[in-house]
Amino acid sequence: MGFHAARCDSSLFVQFTKTSVTYILVYVDDIIITESSPNLIQQFISKLNNLFLLKDLGPLHFFLGIEVHRSKDGVVLLSQSKYIHDILTRVHMSNAKPIKTPLAPGLKLQIDSTEVFEDPTLYRSILGALQYATIPLPDVAFAINKLCQFMHHPLISHWKAVKRVHRYLNGTLDQGLVFHPSPDLNITGLCDSDWACDNSDIRSTSGYSIYLGKNLVS
């Protein structure tokens, strides 16, 4: 049908014509289709329906645990309030008092600072689930990535830091990534590095942000 797989994501397929651009994102049997024209979207869905049995769920509201909210002026909010609430319930922290930062200011986590955490399987499981929360909440990405570095030997101090992340998430359930309609499609990249900052292994930490127009995309 004239689609080509994107280099950045093997699940994303793109079709370019002289008058339109079509994007299809496929995950198992879930598909997102977007076009430069709503009429063209319906025409394409009809073509697919002639080849495969489809169920059109209409405008996107939910995909792989990510909730999609649209306003009348075209602003899109991506959040995971239900997913995060389920994680908080699992560790009995759905009623925990919210806190303003995911990690304590100036916190230096070490590999041998306190006693060993009694349930390392729980530590790994919870952090594995929290990694998916970084999609709409990039502000917790550093904290979760840092705590994942201790999966092989979690300590009580590490688990306390995980609980602080949960408290932060409990106060930001309704927050997420916001995308505004904009004619500006300039790409801006920002990066920063902290060389040999880890006292445990003398490794460096780096991070980056990429903006498409005014919207954070990575």
N, C-alpha and C positions, 0 to 999 in steps of 0.2 A: 504493500500500500504506500510505498515511498517513504517509510520511516527509517531513521538511522539511530542506532544506540549512541547515547551521549558518552563522551570520554570520561566525564566526572562521575557517572553513575550508570552501571549496566542495567538498572531497572527503568531508566528514563529514556524515552524514545521521542525523537523530534522530527517533524516534517515541515519543510520550508517550501512555500510557493511564492509566486510574484505578488499575491495579495494577502497572504495569511501565514501564520505560524501556529502549528499544533503541537502540544506537549501531552504525552501519555506517560504516567507513572504506574508501574505494575508491581504488585507484591502478591504472589500466589494467585488468588482469585479476586483480589481487590484492585480496582483500577480508578485512577483519577485522570480526567480529560479536561484540558483547558485550551481555549482557542481565542483568537482575536475577535471573534464574533459569536454571540450566543446561537444564532441560526446555524452557523457552521458546525457548532458542537452537536446540535440535534441531528443534523444531516450525517455527521460522522457516526453518531451512536446508532442511527438507523442502518448504516452500512455494516457496522459490526454485528448488529442484531440479525442481519441476514446470514451471517457466517457462524455466529455463536449464540447460544441462549443467554441473554443478559437480563439483569434486573436494574433498571435505572432508578437510583435512589435520589435523584435530583441534585440540588446544590450541595456542596460539600459541607458536612457538619461534624464528621468524626472519621478519623483514619489512623489506624495503628495506635490507638490510645491517645491521639492528639485531638483535642476539641477545637473546632473552627467557629469563630463568632464574627459576624459581619454587621457593620453599622450601615445606615442609610447613605452616608457620604463615601462609602467604599473602603473604609478602614477595616482591616482584617486582624483579628486577635487569635493567636495560637496558644492554647494553654493545655494543661494536663491536671486539672483540679481533681477529677475523680481518681485518676491513677495515683496521684500523690496522696490523696486521702486514704486510699486503700493501703499504701505503704505505712502511713502513720497509724492506721488502725492495727496493722499487723504487729507493730512494736509498742502498741498501747500508748501512743503519743498524740492521738487525735485531739486531746484536750490540753496539750502542753502549752505553756505560756509562750507566745511568740517572742522572737528576739530579732534585733536589727541587722545582724551580720552573720553569715554562715560559719565563719571562724572567728575566734577571739583575736582582737588586734595584737600583733606581735607574737602570736603563738608559734613556737618552734617544736614540732613533733619529732621525737627521737625513737630509735629502734629499741632502746633499752632503758627507758625513763621510769616505767612503773611495772606493776605486776602484769602477768599474761592474762588476757581476756579469756574467760572460762568457756566461751562458745565461739570458736573461730569460724565454724560453719555458718552461724547466723551472721557474723560480721561480713563474710564474703557474699552471702546471699543478699543481704540488705544493700550493700554497696553495688552489687551487680544490678539490682533493680533501680537504684538511684541514678545510675549512669544514663538511663533513658530520660530522666527528668531534666537533663541538661539541654535537651533539644529546644524547648520553649523558654528555659531559664538559664541562659549562659552565665549568669552571675554566680551560679553555684558550681560551674564546671571546674574551676581551680580547686575548690575545697574538696570535691568528690575525687578528682584526679589525685590530689595529694594523699587522701586517705586510702585510696586504692593501692598506694605504694607499700602499704603495711599488711596486705592480705595474707602474706605468707606467715606472719608472726604478729597478729594484732595484740595490742596491750590495752589495759583498762583506760589509759589516757586517750588512746585512739578511739575507743568506743564512746567515751564522753564527748569527743569532738564530733562523732557521727550523730549523737543525740542532739548536739547543738545545731547541726545542719537540719535535722528534723524540726526543731523549734522554729528555725528560720523559714522553712517551707510551710509550716503551719500558719505563718503570718503572711504568706505570699501566694496562697492557693489560687486567687483570682488574677494573678499576674501572668504575663507571658510575653511572647514576641508580638509586636505591633507593626503592621505593614501599612503604610500610607500610599495612596495613589500619587504618583509623581512623574512628570515628564523627564526628570533628571535621571538618566541611567548611567551616570559616571561611576566607575568602580574605584573605591578608595580602600587601601589596605594599611593597617597599623600593626606593628609588632613591637615586642619588648622582650628582653632577656635579662636574667639575673644569673651571672656566672658564678659557679661553684658556691651556690648559696646554701646547699644542704650540708649541715654539719655531720650527718651520718655517713654519706657516701661522696661528698664533695662534687656532686653533679649539678648541672645547670638546669634552670627552669625557664621556659619560654612560652609566650602566648601570642595570639594574633586575633585581629578582628577585621572582617571584610564587609564593606558597606556597598550596596547597590543604590545609588541615589542617597536618600536619607535613611534607608532601611538596613538594619544589621542582618546579614545573610549567613554569616559563619563566625 
